[in-house]
């Protein structure tokens, strides 16, 4: 009987150790995925911000060109 109880105790300890290892692996995997998502979000933010800056530059260029075109079209009132 003592041998059976010893085996049961050993199996229980092994199972708890394995489940702890599994939990640690899951936590590490989750953290890695979490970091990757943050990096992806940061890259997306940089790309989006770059597109916005590019659009602003294009708008400034267009507005400047529009103003230059409009100036000669105004009648001279002298």
Biopython code that builds the backbone (N, CA, C, O; Angstrom):
import numpy as np
from Bio.PDB.StructureBuilder import StructureBuilder

atoms = [
    (1, "UNK", "N", (0.815, -1.193, 0.000)),
    (1, "UNK", "CA", (0.000, 0.000, 0.000)),
    (1, "UNK", "C", (0.858, 1.255, 0.000)),
    (1, "UNK", "O", (0.551, 2.219, -0.701)),
    (2, "UNK", "N", (1.913, 1.249, 0.769)),
    (2, "UNK", "CA", (2.762, 2.441, 0.817)),
    (2, "UNK", "C", (3.353, 2.730, -0.554)),
    (2, "UNK", "O", (3.518, 3.891, -0.928)),
    (3, "UNK", "N", (3.668, 1.698, -1.292)),
    (3, "UNK", "CA", (4.245, 1.883, -2.612)),
    (3, "UNK", "C", (3.247, 2.561, -3.555)),
    (3, "UNK", "O", (3.631, 3.426, -4.342)),
    (4, "UNK", "N", (1.984, 2.179, -3.483)),
    (4, "UNK", "CA", (0.945, 2.780, -4.324)),
    (4, "UNK", "C", (0.778, 4.258, -3.978)),
    (4, "UNK", "O", (0.684, 5.097, -4.873)),
    (5, "UNK", "N", (0.740, 4.577, -2.699)),
    (5, "UNK", "CA", (0.605, 5.977, -2.288)),
    (5, "UNK", "C", (1.819, 6.794, -2.729)),
    (5, "UNK", "O", (1.694, 7.952, -3.128)),
    (6, "UNK", "N", (2.992, 6.171, -2.649)),
    (6, "UNK", "CA", (4.210, 6.858, -3.088)),
    (6, "UNK", "C", (4.159, 7.163, -4.575)),
    (6, "UNK", "O", (4.530, 8.255, -5.007)),
    (7, "UNK", "N", (3.695, 6.186, -5.360)),
    (7, "UNK", "CA", (3.576, 6.396, -6.805)),
    (7, "UNK", "C", (2.551, 7.484, -7.119)),
    (7, "UNK", "O", (2.774, 8.323, -7.991)),
    (8, "UNK", "N", (1.439, 7.463, -6.410)),
    (8, "UNK", "CA", (0.405, 8.478, -6.633)),
    (8, "UNK", "C", (0.935, 9.871, -6.308)),
    (8, "UNK", "O", (0.667, 10.831, -7.030)),
    (9, "UNK", "N", (1.689, 9.973, -5.213)),
    (9, "UNK", "CA", (2.266, 11.254, -4.827)),
    (9, "UNK", "C", (3.261, 11.727, -5.888)),
    (9, "UNK", "O", (3.280, 12.902, -6.253)),
    (10, "UNK", "N", (4.078, 10.807, -6.371)),
    (10, "UNK", "CA", (5.068, 11.149, -7.390)),
    (10, "UNK", "C", (4.376, 11.616, -8.668)),
    (10, "UNK", "O", (4.790, 12.608, -9.268)),
    (11, "UNK", "N", (3.323, 10.909, -9.090)),
    (11, "UNK", "CA", (2.591, 11.297, -10.298)),
    (11, "UNK", "C", (1.931, 12.666, -10.125)),
    (11, "UNK", "O", (1.930, 13.485, -11.045)),
    (12, "UNK", "N", (1.384, 12.898, -8.966)),
    (12, "UNK", "CA", (0.749, 14.186, -8.698)),
    (12, "UNK", "C", (1.775, 15.308, -8.776)),
    (12, "UNK", "O", (1.505, 16.362, -9.351)),
    (13, "UNK", "N", (2.952, 15.083, -8.198)),
    (13, "UNK", "CA", (4.011, 16.089, -8.245)),
    (13, "UNK", "C", (4.466, 16.319, -9.681)),
    (13, "UNK", "O", (4.693, 17.456, -10.094)),
    (14, "UNK", "N", (4.599, 15.232, -10.440)),
    (14, "UNK", "CA", (5.022, 15.366, -11.841)),
    (14, "UNK", "C", (3.974, 16.138, -12.644)),
    (14, "UNK", "O", (4.316, 17.008, -13.446)),
    (15, "UNK", "N", (2.710, 15.818, -12.425)),
    (15, "UNK", "CA", (1.643, 16.510, -13.152)),
    (15, "UNK", "C", (1.605, 17.996, -12.812)),
    (15, "UNK", "O", (1.406, 18.835, -13.692)),
    (16, "UNK", "N", (1.795, 18.317, -11.544)),
    (16, "UNK", "CA", (1.783, 19.734, -11.168)),
    (16, "UNK", "C", (2.995, 20.452, -11.746)),
    (16, "UNK", "O", (2.897, 21.610, -12.152)),
    (17, "UNK", "N", (4.142, 19.768, -11.785)),
    (17, "UNK", "CA", (5.343, 20.370, -12.364)),
    (17, "UNK", "C", (5.142, 20.604, -13.857)),
    (17, "UNK", "O", (5.496, 21.660, -14.381)),
    (18, "UNK", "N", (4.574, 19.618, -14.535)),
    (18, "UNK", "CA", (4.326, 19.757, -15.972)),
    (18, "UNK", "C", (3.337, 20.886, -16.239)),
    (18, "UNK", "O", (3.526, 21.671, -17.168)),
    (19, "UNK", "N", (2.293, 20.970, -15.435)),
    (19, "UNK", "CA", (1.317, 22.045, -15.650)),
    (19, "UNK", "C", (1.938, 23.413, -15.384)),
    (19, "UNK", "O", (1.596, 24.382, -16.062)),
    (20, "UNK", "N", (2.842, 23.510, -14.412)),
    (20, "UNK", "CA", (3.533, 24.778, -14.158)),
    (20, "UNK", "C", (4.416, 25.149, -15.337)),
    (20, "UNK", "O", (4.472, 26.314, -15.732)),
    (21, "UNK", "N", (5.105, 24.164, -15.899)),
    (21, "UNK", "CA", (5.956, 24.424, -17.065)),
    (21, "UNK", "C", (5.093, 24.882, -18.237)),
    (21, "UNK", "O", (5.449, 25.823, -18.947)),
    (22, "UNK", "N", (3.954, 24.211, -18.436)),
    (22, "UNK", "CA", (3.042, 24.606, -19.513)),
    (22, "UNK", "C", (2.559, 26.041, -19.324)),
    (22, "UNK", "O", (2.485, 26.807, -20.285)),
    (23, "UNK", "N", (2.234, 26.400, -18.099)),
    (23, "UNK", "CA", (1.774, 27.762, -17.830)),
    (23, "UNK", "C", (2.868, 28.771, -18.137)),
    (23, "UNK", "O", (2.605, 29.825, -18.717)),
    (24, "UNK", "N", (4.102, 28.446, -17.745)),
    (24, "UNK", "CA", (5.215, 29.357, -18.018)),
    (24, "UNK", "C", (5.414, 29.523, -19.521)),
    (24, "UNK", "O", (5.638, 30.632, -20.006)),
    (25, "UNK", "N", (5.329, 28.407, -20.257)),
    (25, "UNK", "CA", (5.489, 28.489, -21.705)),
    (25, "UNK", "C", (4.379, 29.328, -22.336)),
    (25, "UNK", "O", (4.632, 30.125, -23.239)),
    (26, "UNK", "N", (3.160, 29.145, -21.859)),
    (26, "UNK", "CA", (2.047, 29.937, -22.382)),
    (26, "UNK", "C", (2.241, 31.415, -22.086)),
    (26, "UNK", "O", (1.975, 32.263, -22.938)),
    (27, "UNK", "N", (2.699, 31.723, -20.893)),
    (27, "UNK", "CA", (2.936, 33.124, -20.526)),
    (27, "UNK", "C", (4.024, 33.717, -21.408)),
    (27, "UNK", "O", (3.876, 34.832, -21.910)),
    (28, "UNK", "N", (5.118, 32.980, -21.603)),
    (28, "UNK", "CA", (6.201, 33.473, -22.449)),
    (28, "UNK", "C", (5.732, 33.664, -23.886)),
    (28, "UNK", "O", (6.076, 34.651, -24.535)),
    (29, "UNK", "N", (4.943, 32.708, -24.376)),
    (29, "UNK", "CA", (4.428, 32.823, -25.738)),
    (29, "UNK", "C", (3.510, 34.037, -25.857)),
    (29, "UNK", "O", (3.580, 34.776, -26.839)),
    (30, "UNK", "N", (2.666, 34.240, -24.877)),
    (30, "UNK", "CA", (1.758, 35.389, -24.884)),
    (30, "UNK", "C", (2.553, 36.694, -24.879)),
    (30, "UNK", "O", (2.222, 37.636, -25.599)),
    (31, "UNK", "N", (3.600, 36.737, -24.061)),
    (31, "UNK", "CA", (4.403, 37.955, -23.992)),
    (31, "UNK", "C", (5.097, 38.216, -25.323)),
    (31, "UNK", "O", (5.190, 39.362, -25.762)),
    (32, "UNK", "N", (5.581, 37.164, -25.960)),
    (32, "UNK", "CA", (6.237, 37.350, -27.255)),
    (32, "UNK", "C", (5.245, 37.874, -28.281)),
    (32, "UNK", "O", (5.551, 38.795, -29.038)),
    (33, "UNK", "N", (4.070, 37.290, -28.303)),
    (33, "UNK", "CA", (3.045, 37.745, -29.234)),
    (33, "UNK", "C", (2.657, 39.180, -28.908)),
    (33, "UNK", "O", (2.472, 39.997, -29.810)),
    (34, "UNK", "N", (2.534, 39.486, -27.629)),
    (34, "UNK", "CA", (2.194, 40.843, -27.221)),
    (34, "UNK", "C", (3.226, 41.842, -27.685)),
    (34, "UNK", "O", (2.878, 42.923, -28.160)),
    (35, "UNK", "N", (4.504, 41.490, -27.552)),
    (35, "UNK", "CA", (5.563, 42.393, -28.001)),
    (35, "UNK", "C", (5.495, 42.573, -29.509)),
    (35, "UNK", "O", (5.673, 43.678, -30.022)),
    (36, "UNK", "N", (5.237, 41.487, -30.208)),
    (36, "UNK", "CA", (5.159, 41.573, -31.659)),
    (36, "UNK", "C", (4.016, 42.488, -32.078)),
    (36, "UNK", "O", (4.161, 43.276, -33.013)),
    (37, "UNK", "N", (2.894, 42.390, -31.400)),
    (37, "UNK", "CA", (1.763, 43.248, -31.732)),
    (37, "UNK", "C", (2.114, 44.707, -31.497)),
    (37, "UNK", "O", (1.748, 45.577, -32.287)),
    (38, "UNK", "N", (2.817, 44.971, -30.419)),
    (38, "UNK", "CA", (3.211, 46.348, -30.130)),
    (38, "UNK", "C", (4.138, 46.856, -31.217)),
    (38, "UNK", "O", (3.983, 47.982, -31.691)),
    (39, "UNK", "N", (5.113, 46.025, -31.623)),
    (39, "UNK", "CA", (6.025, 46.445, -32.678)),
    (39, "UNK", "C", (5.266, 46.671, -33.974)),
    (39, "UNK", "O", (5.524, 47.647, -34.678)),
    (40, "UNK", "N", (4.325, 45.775, -34.303)),
    (40, "UNK", "CA", (3.536, 45.938, -35.514)),
    (40, "UNK", "C", (2.714, 47.212, -35.453)),
    (40, "UNK", "O", (2.617, 47.935, -36.445)),
    (41, "UNK", "N", (2.127, 47.494, -34.311)),
    (41, "UNK", "CA", (1.345, 48.718, -34.163)),
    (41, "UNK", "C", (2.223, 49.940, -34.330)),
    (41, "UNK", "O", (1.813, 50.929, -34.939)),
    (42, "UNK", "N", (3.445, 49.873, -33.784)),
    (42, "UNK", "CA", (4.360, 50.998, -33.899)),
    (42, "UNK", "C", (4.746, 51.203, -35.356)),
    (42, "UNK", "O", (4.792, 52.336, -35.836)),
    (43, "UNK", "N", (5.030, 50.090, -36.074)),
    (43, "UNK", "CA", (5.365, 50.201, -37.489)),
    (43, "UNK", "C", (4.197, 50.772, -38.277)),
    (43, "UNK", "O", (4.390, 51.610, -39.158)),
    (44, "UNK", "N", (2.999, 50.326, -37.970)),
    (44, "UNK", "CA", (1.810, 50.840, -38.649)),
    (44, "UNK", "C", (1.650, 52.326, -38.362)),
    (44, "UNK", "O", (1.306, 53.104, -39.252)),
    (45, "UNK", "N", (1.900, 52.714, -37.121)),
    (45, "UNK", "CA", (1.792, 54.123, -36.745)),
    (45, "UNK", "C", (2.799, 54.954, -37.532)),
    (45, "UNK", "O", (2.468, 56.026, -38.038)),
    (46, "UNK", "N", (4.044, 54.447, -37.635)),
    (46, "UNK", "CA", (5.059, 55.194, -38.376)),
    (46, "UNK", "C", (4.680, 55.325, -39.840)),
    (46, "UNK", "O", (4.837, 56.395, -40.429)),
    (47, "UNK", "N", (4.179, 54.242, -40.438)),
    (47, "UNK", "CA", (3.775, 54.312, -41.837)),
    (47, "UNK", "C", (2.629, 55.296, -42.029)),
    (47, "UNK", "O", (2.638, 56.102, -42.960)),
    (48, "UNK", "N", (1.651, 55.223, -41.149)),
    (48, "UNK", "CA", (0.505, 56.111, -41.250)),
    (48, "UNK", "C", (0.940, 57.558, -41.040)),
    (48, "UNK", "O", (0.496, 58.452, -41.761)),
    (49, "UNK", "N", (1.805, 57.789, -40.057)),
    (49, "UNK", "CA", (2.284, 59.138, -39.784)),
    (49, "UNK", "C", (3.082, 59.657, -40.976)),
    (49, "UNK", "O", (2.977, 60.829, -41.336)),
    (50, "UNK", "N", (3.881, 58.781, -41.587)),
    (50, "UNK", "CA", (4.643, 59.177, -42.772)),
    (50, "UNK", "C", (3.730, 59.559, -43.917)),
    (50, "UNK", "O", (3.998, 60.527, -44.629)),
    (51, "UNK", "N", (2.650, 58.807, -44.102)),
    (51, "UNK", "CA", (1.682, 59.124, -45.154)),
    (51, "UNK", "C", (1.013, 60.463, -44.888)),
    (51, "UNK", "O", (0.791, 61.245, -45.813)),
    (52, "UNK", "N", (0.693, 60.727, -43.636)),
    (52, "UNK", "CA", (0.060, 62.002, -43.280)),
    (52, "UNK", "C", (1.012, 63.159, -43.562)),
    (52, "UNK", "O", (0.604, 64.182, -44.113)),
    (53, "UNK", "N", (2.280, 63.000, -43.185)),
    (53, "UNK", "CA", (3.262, 64.056, -43.434)),
    (53, "UNK", "C", (3.434, 64.289, -44.930)),
    (53, "UNK", "O", (3.532, 65.430, -45.382)),
    (54, "UNK", "N", (3.469, 63.202, -45.695)),
    (54, "UNK", "CA", (3.609, 63.320, -47.146)),
    (54, "UNK", "C", (2.410, 64.064, -47.733)),
    (54, "UNK", "O", (2.573, 64.923, -48.600)),
    (55, "UNK", "N", (1.213, 63.736, -47.263)),
    (55, "UNK", "CA", (0.004, 64.399, -47.750)),
    (55, "UNK", "C", (0.027, 65.884, -47.401)),
    (55, "UNK", "O", (-0.379, 66.718, -48.211)),
    (56, "UNK", "N", (0.498, 66.219, -46.205)),
    (56, "UNK", "CA", (0.583, 67.631, -45.813)),
    (56, "UNK", "C", (1.542, 68.389, -46.729)),
    (56, "UNK", "O", (1.257, 69.515, -47.135)),
    (57, "UNK", "N", (2.693, 67.764, -47.056)),
    (57, "UNK", "CA", (3.649, 68.411, -47.960)),
    (57, "UNK", "C", (3.028, 68.621, -49.339)),
    (57, "UNK", "O", (3.191, 69.678, -49.949)),
    (58, "UNK", "N", (2.318, 67.606, -49.823)),
    (58, "UNK", "CA", (1.666, 67.735, -51.126)),
    (58, "UNK", "C", (0.611, 68.837, -51.098)),
    (58, "UNK", "O", (0.477, 69.598, -52.056)),
    (59, "UNK", "N", (-0.133, 68.921, -50.006)),
    (59, "UNK", "CA", (-1.149, 69.967, -49.882)),
    (59, "UNK", "C", (-0.507, 71.349, -49.886)),
    (59, "UNK", "O", (-1.017, 72.270, -50.523)),
    (60, "UNK", "N", (0.612, 71.495, -49.176)),
    (60, "UNK", "CA", (1.298, 72.788, -49.154)),
    (60, "UNK", "C", (1.777, 73.157, -50.550)),
    (60, "UNK", "O", (1.653, 74.305, -50.975)),
    (61, "UNK", "N", (2.326, 72.174, -51.262)),
    (61, "UNK", "CA", (2.807, 72.433, -52.616)),
    (61, "UNK", "C", (1.651, 72.822, -53.523)),
    (61, "UNK", "O", (1.764, 73.761, -54.311)),
    (62, "UNK", "N", (0.554, 72.113, -53.417)),
    (62, "UNK", "CA", (-0.624, 72.413, -54.235)),
    (62, "UNK", "C", (-1.172, 73.792, -53.899)),
    (62, "UNK", "O", (-1.496, 74.564, -54.802)),
    (63, "UNK", "N", (-1.280, 74.110, -52.621)),
    (63, "UNK", "CA", (-1.787, 75.423, -52.213)),
    (63, "UNK", "C", (-0.875, 76.535, -52.704)),
    (63, "UNK", "O", (-1.346, 77.581, -53.148)),
    (64, "UNK", "N", (0.420, 76.310, -52.625)),
    (64, "UNK", "CA", (1.371, 77.311, -53.085)),
    (64, "UNK", "C", (1.236, 77.510, -54.590)),
    (64, "UNK", "O", (1.243, 78.642, -55.072)),
    (65, "UNK", "N", (1.115, 76.426, -55.323)),
    (65, "UNK", "CA", (0.952, 76.523, -56.777)),
    (65, "UNK", "C", (-0.363, 77.208, -57.120)),
    (65, "UNK", "O", (-0.413, 78.007, -58.055)),
    (66, "UNK", "N", (-1.423, 76.912, -56.386)),
    (66, "UNK", "CA", (-2.718, 77.559, -56.625)),
    (66, "UNK", "C", (-2.626, 79.058, -56.388)),
    (66, "UNK", "O", (-3.186, 79.842, -57.154)),
    (67, "UNK", "N", (-1.930, 79.460, -55.346)),
    (67, "UNK", "CA", (-1.789, 80.886, -55.050)),
    (67, "UNK", "C", (-1.013, 81.586, -56.155)),
    (67, "UNK", "O", (-1.352, 82.707, -56.534)),
    (68, "UNK", "N", (0.021, 80.940, -56.674)),
    (68, "UNK", "CA", (0.814, 81.559, -57.734)),
    (68, "UNK", "C", (-0.001, 81.698, -59.012)),
    (68, "UNK", "O", (0.159, 82.664, -59.758)),
    (69, "UNK", "N", (-0.860, 80.744, -59.256)),
    (69, "UNK", "CA", (-1.711, 80.825, -60.443)),
    (69, "UNK", "C", (-2.755, 81.918, -60.264)),
    (69, "UNK", "O", (-3.070, 82.628, -61.219)),
    (70, "UNK", "N", (-3.290, 82.065, -59.079)),
    (70, "UNK", "CA", (-4.341, 83.043, -58.821)),
    (70, "UNK", "C", (-3.830, 84.482, -58.888)),
    (70, "UNK", "O", (-4.572, 85.371, -59.305)),
    (71, "UNK", "N", (-2.602, 84.729, -58.495)),
    (71, "UNK", "CA", (-2.098, 86.101, -58.448)),
    (71, "UNK", "C", (-2.126, 86.796, -59.805)),
    (71, "UNK", "O", (-2.623, 87.919, -59.880)),
    (72, "UNK", "N", (-1.624, 86.197, -60.877)),
    (72, "UNK", "CA", (-1.668, 86.909, -62.158)),
    (72, "UNK", "C", (-3.096, 87.115, -62.680)),
    (72, "UNK", "O", (-3.315, 88.009, -63.498)),
    (73, "UNK", "N", (-4.046, 86.334, -62.243)),
    (73, "UNK", "CA", (-5.408, 86.447, -62.741)),
    (73, "UNK", "C", (-6.167, 87.606, -62.109)),
    (73, "UNK", "O", (-7.217, 87.993, -62.623)),
    (74, "UNK", "N", (-5.675, 88.167, -61.020)),
    (74, "UNK", "CA", (-6.380, 89.288, -60.388)),
    (74, "UNK", "C", (-6.180, 90.541, -61.244)),
    (74, "UNK", "O", (-5.074, 90.799, -61.718)),
    (75, "UNK", "N", (-7.218, 91.296, -61.437)),
    (75, "UNK", "CA", (-7.093, 92.509, -62.272)),
    (75, "UNK", "C", (-6.244, 93.574, -61.571)),
    (75, "UNK", "O", (-6.289, 93.726, -60.350)),
    (76, "UNK", "N", (-5.496, 94.283, -62.354)),
    (76, "UNK", "CA", (-4.659, 95.354, -61.823)),
    (76, "UNK", "C", (-5.517, 96.614, -61.720)),
    (76, "UNK", "O", (-6.029, 97.104, -62.726)),
    (77, "UNK", "N", (-5.671, 97.133, -60.506)),
    (77, "UNK", "CA", (-6.580, 98.264, -60.285)),
    (77, "UNK", "C", (-5.854, 99.607, -60.285)),
    (77, "UNK", "O", (-6.437, 100.587, -59.820)),
    (78, "UNK", "N", (-4.683, 99.710, -60.751)),
    (78, "UNK", "CA", (-3.953, 100.983, -60.740)),
    (78, "UNK", "C", (-4.409, 101.885, -61.785)),
    (78, "UNK", "O", (-3.894, 102.997, -61.909)),
]
sb = StructureBuilder()
sb.init_structure("model")
sb.init_model(0)
sb.init_chain("A")
sb.init_seg("    ")
for serial, (resi, resn, name, xyz) in enumerate(atoms, 1):
    if name == "N":
        sb.init_residue(resn, " ", resi, " ")
    sb.init_atom(name, np.array(xyz, "f"), 0.0, 1.0, " ", f" {name:<3s}", serial, name[0])
structure = sb.get_structure()
